[in-house]
Amino acid sequence: GLVSVGDTKVQLNNLDIHGFAVVGEGRVYVSISPVLAQAGWALMAVSPLVSTFGWLFALELQNHLNGFSITG
């Protein structure tokens, strides 16, 4: 893909995205590599994706559902 960093366009090719959830502990891990130094700030826009997975696999507390319980 192509991301914009200010006026600079940075081409992202051959990136690996890895993720896994530890459902019993309510934790999610996501990594993207390799990330070019010029693209680091532009990729901050990806952080809502991580938050969504965290919501889906969060631990359920009494009277509170996690995302998976709601979405199925």
N, C-alpha and C positions, 0 to 999 in steps of 0.2 A: 504494500500500500504506500501511499504518499501522505505525509503529515506536514503541516506548516508550523514552523517555529519562527514567529515574527514574519519577516519577509523572505525567510529561507525555506525552501522546500527540501525535505529529507525523504529519500526513497528507502523504504523498508522491504528487504527481500530476505527470504530464507530464515525467518524467525521461528523459533519454537515457543509454543505456549503450553505450559504444563499446569495442571491443577488437580488437586485431590481434596477430599473432605474426610475428616475424622469425625464421623457422625456421632459416635458415642461421647465425644468430648466437645462437640459443637464448634470445631475449628475447621477453617478452610485455608488452603495454601494455593496461590497462583503465582507463576513466574513466567516472565517473557525474557528470552535471551537469543542472541546477544542484542543489547540495546546500544545504539550509537550515542555518544555523548551529546551530540547535537539534538537528538530526538527525545532525551530524557524528560524535559518539561512538557513537550507536546503529548507524551504518553500518559501524563497525569490524568487526562480525560478518560482513561480506561478504568480508573479507580471505582466508579460506580458499578462496574461489572463485578468487581471483587465484593463490594458491599452487598450486591444482590445474592451472590452465592453464600455469603455469611448469613444473611437473613434466611435463606432457604434451609440451611443445615444447622442453625442455632439450636442450642438446647432449649427444650420446652420447660418453662417455669409454671408453677401452679397458676391457673387462670390466665395463662398467656400461651398462644400457639406460635410455633415457628412457621416459616413460609411454606415448608413442605406439607405441613398439616393443613394449611389453607388451600394450597394449589393442587395437592395430590400428586 
